[in-house]
Amino acid sequence: MAYRAYVLADYHVHPDFSIDAVGNIDEHCRAALNKGLAEICFTTHYDNDPKIPAKVRTMRINGELHQLSDKTVKTYLDAVEKAHKKYFPRGLKVSAGIEVGWFPGCEKELTALFSKHAFDYKLVGLHDIGALSFCYHKQAEKCFSRYSPEEFADHYFSLIKDAVDSDLFDSVAHLDVYRRYGQGYYGEPILNIYRGRIEPIFEAMNKSGMGFEINTSAFRHGLDQFYPTMDIVNLARKMGVRVAAIGSDAHRPDDVGGDLDAAAPVAHELFPYCDE
């Protein structure tokens, strides 16, 4: 393994508790060790919008889908704690996070969820608008077809602002993930829709201390910049908003730690002793 002057933690990993992921917690932990990571934080999906299909509002436990509940969440957290006890003596910290899919009216449910369960890291992401996922190839075009780029941006950033204003989370996931399929649908205009819309979000994040992630999965999606782009990263820094973590958004063990070495210089504030 090549020498690096810093240790890396992957703070966005989906084991097979997430219905769109493969590979169990143990397999992901072994992959993290093999890649020399110091920490892995699991961020199983929690998508409970009543407008989306019931199958999505689940976690997978022992190969079977179970509706989201306190019991399923506890089963997940117990599995992460068990892995931490197993792998920490081997040099890997294993943390328990959650990636919540934001939707209007979810604050009461999430407040109750977070009061009952101790997550190490609470990540919020936006994947759906109007019960259609712009992150899912089978629905993205139908979602985008309803809006001009500006209309889509108004909906997207308004929902992100609501999530930030809730003050329930540590970090925002993949801030401009709409580029995954939106860049092909809308073309170049999609790259600039954040302007004039993201600044109020950054102002709110700066006041609350909330951060955002550098998400490396954009490279796996065929894009040439992380989520978010460097223009957005630089604007966030200018406004005093912090990078909270870097994450691969892995949905299988082979993707754990993917491109974190490339992301580390972008998130240089996470590595204060690293020569830039």
C-alpha positions as CSV (number, residue, x, y, z in Angstrom):
1,M,0.0,0.0,0.0
2,A,1.3,3.5,-0.9
3,Y,2.2,5.6,2.1
4,R,-0.2,8.4,3.0
5,A,0.3,11.1,5.6
6,Y,-3.2,10.8,7.0
7,V,-5.8,8.2,7.9
8,L,-9.1,8.0,6.0
9,A,-12.6,7.3,7.2
10,D,-15.4,6.5,4.8
11,Y,-18.5,8.2,6.2
12,H,-21.1,7.1,3.7
13,V,-21.5,3.3,3.3
14,H,-24.6,1.2,2.7
15,P,-24.6,-2.4,3.8
16,D,-27.4,-4.7,2.7
17,F,-29.8,-3.3,5.4
18,S,-30.4,-0.7,2.6
19,I,-32.6,-2.4,0.0
20,D,-30.5,-1.1,-2.9
21,A,-27.2,-2.4,-1.5
22,V,-25.4,-5.8,-1.5
23,G,-22.9,-7.2,1.0
24,N,-23.4,-7.4,4.8
25,I,-21.7,-5.3,7.4
26,D,-19.0,-7.8,8.0
27,E,-18.0,-7.9,4.3
28,H,-17.9,-4.1,4.2
29,C,-15.7,-3.9,7.3
30,R,-13.2,-6.4,5.9
31,A,-13.1,-4.3,2.7
32,A,-12.4,-1.2,4.8
33,L,-9.5,-3.0,6.6
34,N,-8.1,-4.2,3.3
35,K,-8.0,-0.7,2.0
36,G,-6.3,0.7,5.1
37,L,-9.2,2.8,6.4
38,A,-9.2,3.8,10.0
39,E,-13.0,4.1,10.3
40,I,-16.2,3.1,8.4
41,C,-19.5,4.8,9.1
42,F,-22.6,2.9,7.9
43,T,-25.4,5.1,6.7
44,T,-28.3,2.8,6.0
45,H,-31.2,4.4,4.1
46,Y,-34.2,5.6,6.1
47,D,-36.8,6.5,3.5
48,N,-40.3,6.7,4.9
49,D,-42.2,9.1,2.7
50,P,-45.8,7.6,2.6
51,K,-46.0,8.7,-1.1
52,I,-43.3,6.4,-2.2
53,P,-43.8,2.6,-2.7
54,A,-44.0,0.5,0.5
55,K,-41.1,-1.6,-0.7
56,V,-38.8,1.4,-0.4
57,R,-39.9,2.1,3.1
58,T,-38.1,-0.9,4.5
59,M,-34.8,-2.3,5.7
60,R,-33.5,-5.7,4.8
61,I,-32.8,-8.0,7.7
62,N,-31.4,-11.5,7.1
63,G,-32.4,-11.3,3.5
64,E,-36.0,-10.2,4.2
65,L,-37.6,-6.8,3.8
66,H,-39.2,-5.3,7.0
67,Q,-41.1,-2.1,7.3
68,L,-39.2,0.7,9.0
69,S,-39.8,0.7,12.7
70,D,-38.0,1.1,16.0
71,K,-37.4,-2.6,15.9
72,T,-35.7,-2.6,12.5
73,V,-33.6,0.4,13.4
74,K,-32.5,-1.3,16.7
75,T,-31.6,-4.4,14.8
76,Y,-29.4,-2.4,12.5
77,L,-27.7,-0.5,15.3
78,D,-27.1,-3.7,17.3
79,A,-25.4,-5.2,14.2
80,V,-23.1,-2.1,13.8
81,E,-22.2,-2.2,17.5
82,K,-21.3,-5.9,17.2
83,A,-19.1,-5.2,14.3
84,H,-17.4,-2.4,16.2
85,K,-16.5,-4.7,19.0
86,K,-15.2,-7.2,16.5
87,Y,-13.1,-4.9,14.3
88,F,-12.0,-2.1,16.7
89,P,-9.2,-4.4,18.2
90,R,-8.1,-4.9,14.6
91,G,-7.7,-1.2,14.0
92,L,-11.0,-0.3,12.5
93,K,-13.6,1.9,14.2
94,V,-17.1,1.1,13.1
95,S,-19.7,3.8,13.5
96,A,-23.5,3.8,13.1
97,G,-25.0,6.5,10.9
98,I,-28.2,6.9,9.0
99,E,-29.1,8.6,5.7
100,V,-32.6,10.0,5.9
101,G,-34.5,10.7,2.8
102,W,-36.1,14.1,3.4
103,F,-39.8,14.8,2.6
104,P,-42.2,17.5,3.7
105,G,-43.7,16.8,7.1
106,C,-41.1,14.3,8.3
107,E,-39.8,16.4,11.2
108,K,-42.0,14.9,13.9
109,E,-41.2,11.4,13.0
110,L,-37.5,12.1,12.8
111,T,-37.4,13.9,16.1
112,A,-38.9,10.9,17.7
113,L,-36.5,8.5,15.9
114,F,-33.5,10.5,17.0
115,S,-34.7,10.7,20.6
116,K,-35.0,6.9,20.8
117,H,-31.8,5.9,19.0
118,A,-28.2,7.1,19.3
119,F,-26.7,7.6,15.8
120,D,-23.1,8.6,15.5
121,Y,-23.8,10.5,12.3
122,K,-27.1,11.8,10.9
123,L,-27.0,12.5,7.2
124,V,-29.9,13.9,5.2
125,G,-30.3,13.5,1.5
126,L,-32.9,14.4,-1.1
127,H,-33.6,11.7,-3.7
128,D,-37.3,12.4,-4.6
129,I,-39.5,15.2,-5.7
130,G,-43.2,14.6,-6.0
131,A,-42.7,10.9,-5.1
132,L,-40.5,10.4,-8.1
133,S,-36.8,9.7,-7.7
134,F,-34.4,11.7,-9.8
135,C,-31.6,9.4,-8.6
136,Y,-33.2,6.3,-10.0
137,H,-32.7,5.7,-13.7
138,K,-36.2,4.3,-14.2
139,Q,-37.8,7.4,-12.7
140,A,-35.4,10.2,-13.3
141,E,-36.6,11.2,-16.8
142,K,-40.2,11.3,-15.7
143,C,-39.3,13.4,-12.8
144,F,-37.2,15.9,-14.8
145,S,-39.9,16.1,-17.6
146,R,-42.2,17.8,-15.2
147,Y,-39.9,20.8,-14.7
148,S,-37.7,23.3,-16.4
149,P,-34.2,23.4,-14.9
150,E,-35.2,26.5,-12.9
151,E,-38.4,24.9,-11.6
152,F,-36.6,21.8,-10.6
153,A,-34.0,23.9,-8.8
154,D,-36.7,25.8,-7.0
155,H,-38.2,22.6,-5.7
156,Y,-34.9,20.9,-4.9
157,F,-33.2,23.7,-3.0
158,S,-36.4,24.6,-1.1
159,L,-36.6,21.1,0.3
160,I,-32.9,21.1,1.1
161,K,-33.4,24.4,3.0
162,D,-36.3,22.9,5.0
163,A,-34.0,19.9,5.9
164,V,-31.3,22.2,7.1
165,D,-33.7,24.5,9.0
166,S,-34.9,21.4,10.9
167,D,-31.6,21.3,12.7
168,L,-31.8,17.5,13.0
169,F,-28.7,16.5,11.0
170,D,-25.0,16.6,11.1
171,S,-24.5,16.9,7.3
172,V,-26.1,17.1,3.9
173,A,-25.4,14.3,1.5
174,H,-24.4,14.7,-2.1
175,L,-25.5,18.3,-2.4
176,D,-25.8,18.3,-6.2
177,V,-26.6,14.7,-6.9
178,Y,-29.2,15.8,-9.4
179,R,-26.3,16.0,-11.8
180,R,-26.2,12.2,-12.0
181,Y,-29.1,12.0,-14.5
182,G,-30.0,15.7,-14.7
183,Q,-26.8,16.6,-16.7
184,G,-27.8,14.2,-19.4
185,Y,-31.4,15.4,-19.5
186,Y,-31.0,19.2,-19.1
187,G,-27.5,19.6,-20.4
188,E,-25.0,22.2,-19.2
189,P,-27.7,24.5,-17.5
190,I,-28.0,22.0,-14.7
191,L,-24.5,22.9,-13.5
192,N,-25.5,26.5,-12.6
193,I,-28.9,26.0,-11.0
194,Y,-27.5,26.3,-7.5
195,R,-26.6,30.0,-8.0
196,G,-28.8,32.3,-6.1
197,R,-30.5,29.3,-4.4
198,I,-27.8,27.7,-2.3
199,E,-26.6,30.8,-0.6
200,P,-29.5,30.9,1.9
201,I,-28.9,27.2,2.7
202,F,-25.2,27.9,3.4
203,E,-26.1,30.8,5.6
204,A,-28.4,28.5,7.7
205,M,-25.7,25.8,7.8
206,N,-23.1,28.2,8.9
207,K,-25.3,29.4,11.8
208,S,-26.1,25.9,13.0
209,G,-22.7,24.4,12.4
210,M,-24.1,21.8,10.0
211,G,-21.7,20.5,7.3
212,F,-21.8,18.8,4.0
213,E,-20.0,15.8,2.6
214,I,-17.6,15.3,-0.3
215,N,-19.2,12.3,-2.0
216,T,-17.0,10.4,-4.4
217,S,-19.7,8.3,-6.0
218,A,-20.0,10.9,-8.8
219,F,-16.9,9.3,-10.4
220,R,-18.6,5.9,-10.4
221,H,-21.5,7.6,-12.1
222,G,-19.4,8.8,-14.9
223,L,-19.1,12.5,-13.9
224,D,-15.8,14.4,-13.7
225,Q,-16.3,16.1,-10.4
226,F,-17.4,15.0,-6.9
227,Y,-20.7,15.8,-5.4
228,P,-20.7,18.7,-5.0
229,T,-18.6,20.4,-7.7
230,M,-15.6,22.5,-6.7
231,D,-17.5,25.7,-7.5
232,I,-20.0,24.8,-4.8
233,V,-17.3,23.6,-2.4
234,N,-15.4,26.9,-2.8
235,L,-18.6,28.9,-2.3
236,A,-19.4,27.0,0.8
237,R,-15.9,27.7,2.2
238,K,-16.2,31.4,1.3
239,M,-19.4,31.5,3.4
240,G,-17.8,29.6,6.3
241,V,-19.5,26.2,5.8
242,R,-17.5,23.2,6.8
243,V,-16.8,19.9,5.1
244,A,-18.2,17.4,7.6
245,A,-16.8,14.2,6.0
246,I,-15.8,12.3,2.9
247,G,-17.7,9.3,1.8
248,S,-17.8,6.8,-1.1
249,D,-21.6,6.2,-1.0
250,A,-20.7,2.6,-1.4
251,H,-23.5,0.1,-2.0
252,R,-21.2,-2.9,-2.2
253,P,-18.0,-3.9,-0.5
254,D,-15.8,-3.3,-3.6
255,D,-16.8,0.4,-3.5
256,V,-15.8,1.1,0.1
257,G,-13.1,3.7,0.3
258,G,-13.5,4.5,-3.5
259,D,-11.5,7.6,-4.5
260,L,-11.2,8.8,-0.9
261,D,-7.5,9.5,-1.5
262,A,-8.5,11.9,-4.3
263,A,-11.2,13.5,-2.1
264,A,-8.8,14.1,0.9
265,P,-7.1,17.1,-0.6
266,V,-10.5,18.7,-1.4
267,A,-11.5,18.1,2.2
268,H,-8.2,19.4,3.5
269,E,-9.8,20.9,6.6
270,L,-10.4,17.3,7.8
271,F,-6.6,16.6,7.8
272,P,-4.9,19.5,9.6
273,Y,-1.6,17.7,9.8
274,C,-1.4,16.7,6.1
275,D,0.9,18.7,3.8
276,E,-1.1,20.1,1.0
